[in-house]
Amino acid sequence: MKYRAVIFDLDGTLLDTLDDLADAANRVLADAGLPVHPRNAYRYFVGNGLPMLIRRILPQDRRGDEEVGRLSLAFREDYGQNWHVKTKLYDGVAAMLTGLRGRGVALAVLSNKPDDFTRICVRRFLGGWRFEVVLGQRSGVPKKPDPGGALEIAGLLDLPPEEILYLGDSDTDMKTARAAGMFPVGAAWGFRTAEELRASGAGELAGRPEELLGFFRDRDGREVNNGDAE
């Protein structure tokens, strides 16, 4: 199969956002007089949208809709000011994106991060590469693992799903890709483990970003070996 496009998850796949997410959430908890969590715990708290993040970090007896809504607003305010303090591209992402663009591969982002934050993050950290489509969580649109967003991107790219490779770091991403009929590749450098990615349906694993180039041919039709970044 010749893949012609890649849909990327954002947090934990292209961008290491864990520190800024954890710091903002812990500040919100501390301001509310609630216990905070260690950084690595946030690997499992994030990935399913803001309301679910807040629900997961709250004590079980404080997870009512009113409390979740109030802390969600507080998180958006804090994170909106501090989302770029420690966030950075993972090592190898720049070479991967440059190599893909050089091979004529279309690029897209699909995130459960709110749509406005998704677009801001892409402009700030990934503005050096052209992304044909960037979508975050939008009101009234089901979030991942619902395949609707991925299939919307396929339609905008005018490509059948089977010609699209989907790279993500969580079970949510693998399930999204499978449901959309795309090929799921697990980003083993991200928030979740290789074992979890395999168990949730990853067709292949990439240990570092440059390995993704192994799925594509160059413009002259030559096979590209894993890790052969331009």
C-alpha positions in Angstrom: 0.0 0.0 0.0 1.3 3.4 -0.9 0.3 6.0 1.7 -0.2 9.5 0.5 -0.9 11.3 3.8 -0.3 11.2 7.5 -2.7 12.3 10.2 -0.9 13.2 13.4 -2.1 13.4 16.9 -0.5 16.5 18.6 0.2 16.1 22.3 2.6 13.2 22.9 3.2 12.7 19.2 4.6 15.9 17.6 4.8 18.0 20.8 5.9 17.1 24.3 3.3 19.1 26.1 3.2 17.1 29.3 5.0 19.5 31.6 2.8 22.5 30.7 -0.4 20.5 30.9 0.6 19.0 34.3 1.8 22.4 35.7 -1.4 24.2 34.7 -3.6 21.4 36.1 -1.7 21.3 39.3 -1.9 25.0 39.8 -5.7 24.9 39.3 -6.0 22.1 41.9 -3.8 23.8 44.4 -5.7 27.1 44.0 -8.9 25.1 44.8 -7.3 23.5 47.9 -7.2 20.1 46.3 -4.3 17.5 46.1 -2.0 17.7 43.1 -0.6 14.8 41.0 2.9 13.8 39.9 3.9 14.7 36.4 3.9 11.1 35.0 0.3 10.6 36.2 -0.8 13.1 33.5 0.3 10.6 30.8 -2.9 8.8 31.6 -5.1 11.8 32.5 -4.7 13.6 29.1 -5.9 12.5 25.6 -9.7 12.5 25.9 -10.5 16.2 26.0 -10.5 18.9 28.6 -13.7 17.9 30.6 -12.3 14.3 31.0 -8.9 15.6 32.0 -10.5 17.7 34.8 -12.8 14.8 35.9 -9.8 12.5 36.2 -7.7 14.8 38.3 -10.4 15.6 40.8 -11.1 13.5 43.9 -13.9 11.1 43.3 -16.3 13.0 45.5 -15.7 16.3 43.6 -16.5 15.2 40.1 -19.9 16.8 39.7 -20.7 18.8 36.5 -20.5 22.1 38.3 -17.1 21.5 39.7 -15.8 20.1 36.5 -17.1 23.1 34.6 -15.6 25.6 37.1 -12.1 24.0 37.0 -12.2 23.6 33.3 -12.6 27.3 32.9 -9.8 27.9 35.4 -7.6 25.5 33.5 -8.3 27.1 30.2 -7.3 30.5 31.6 -4.1 29.2 33.2 -3.1 27.0 30.2 -4.0 29.8 27.8 -1.2 31.9 29.4 1.4 29.2 30.0 0.9 26.6 27.3 4.3 27.3 25.7 6.6 27.6 28.7 8.1 24.1 28.5 6.4 22.6 25.4 8.7 21.6 22.6 9.0 19.3 19.6 10.1 15.8 20.3 13.6 15.1 19.0 13.4 13.9 15.4 10.1 15.5 14.6 11.6 18.2 12.5 13.6 15.8 10.4 10.5 13.6 10.0 8.3 16.4 8.8 10.9 17.7 6.4 11.4 14.2 5.0 7.7 13.7 4.5 7.2 17.0 2.8 10.1 16.3 0.6 8.4 13.1 -0.5 5.2 14.9 -1.3 3.2 13.5 1.6 0.2 15.5 2.8 0.2 16.3 6.5 -2.7 16.9 8.9 -3.3 17.2 12.6 -6.3 15.8 14.6 -6.3 16.5 18.3 -8.7 16.2 21.2 -7.2 19.5 22.5 -9.7 22.4 22.0 -9.6 23.6 18.4 -8.3 27.0 19.2 -5.4 25.7 21.3 -4.6 23.1 18.6 -4.3 25.7 15.9 -2.2 28.0 18.1 0.2 25.2 19.0 0.6 24.2 15.4 1.3 27.8 14.3 3.8 28.4 17.2 5.8 25.1 17.0 5.1 23.7 13.6 4.7 26.8 11.4 7.8 25.8 9.4 5.9 23.0 7.7 2.7 23.0 5.7 -0.2 21.1 7.2 -3.2 20.8 4.8 -5.7 20.3 7.6 -5.6 21.1 11.4 -8.5 20.1 13.5 -9.0 20.1 17.3 -12.1 19.4 19.4 -15.0 21.5 18.2 -18.4 22.0 19.8 -21.0 19.5 18.6 -18.4 17.3 16.9 -17.6 13.9 18.6 -14.0 13.6 19.8 -11.6 10.8 19.2 -11.9 7.8 19.1 -15.0 8.6 17.1 -13.7 8.4 13.5 -15.6 11.4 12.3 -12.7 13.9 12.5 -10.3 11.5 10.7 -12.8 10.8 8.0 -13.5 14.6 7.6 -9.8 15.1 7.0 -9.8 12.3 4.4 -12.6 14.1 2.6 -10.8 17.4 2.7 -7.6 15.7 1.4 -9.7 13.9 -1.3 -8.1 10.6 -0.3 -9.5 7.2 0.6 -8.9 6.3 4.2 -6.8 3.3 3.3 -4.2 5.7 1.7 -3.7 7.5 5.0 -1.4 6.6 7.8 -2.4 7.7 11.3 0.4 8.4 13.9 -0.5 8.7 17.6 0.7 7.8 21.1 -2.5 6.5 22.8 -5.1 3.8 22.6 -7.5 6.6 21.6 -5.5 7.2 18.5 -5.2 3.6 17.6 -8.9 3.1 17.9 -9.6 6.2 15.9 -7.4 5.0 13.0 -8.9 1.5 13.1 -12.5 2.9 13.1 -11.7 5.2 10.2 -10.1 2.5 8.1 -6.6 4.0 8.3 -3.3 2.4 9.1 -2.4 3.0 12.8 1.2 3.5 13.8 2.1 3.9 17.5 4.4 6.7 18.5 6.4 4.8 21.2 8.2 8.0 22.3 5.0 9.6 23.5 2.8 9.5 26.6 1.9 5.7 26.6 3.9 2.5 26.4 4.6 0.3 23.4 2.7 -2.5 25.0 -0.4 -0.4 25.4 -0.2 0.7 21.8 0.1 -2.8 20.5 -2.8 -4.0 22.7 -5.0 -1.2 21.4 -4.5 -2.0 17.7 -1.2 -0.4 16.5 -0.3 -1.9 13.1 3.3 -0.9 13.6 5.3 0.9 16.2 7.8 3.7 15.6 10.5 4.0 18.2 11.6 7.5 17.0 10.0 10.0 14.6 12.3 9.4 11.7 11.2 5.8 11.4 8.0 7.0 9.9 9.8 7.7 6.7 10.2 4.0 6.2 6.6 3.8 5.2 7.0 6.2 2.2 8.8 6.3 -1.1 10.7 9.4 -2.3 9.6 11.4 -5.3 11.6 9.1 -7.6 9.7 6.1 -6.3 12.6 4.6 -4.4 12.1 2.8 -1.2 13.1 4.7 1.9 14.6 2.8 4.8 13.5 3.4 8.4 15.4 6.3 9.9 16.5 7.7 6.6 15.7 11.3 7.3 16.5 14.1 4.9 
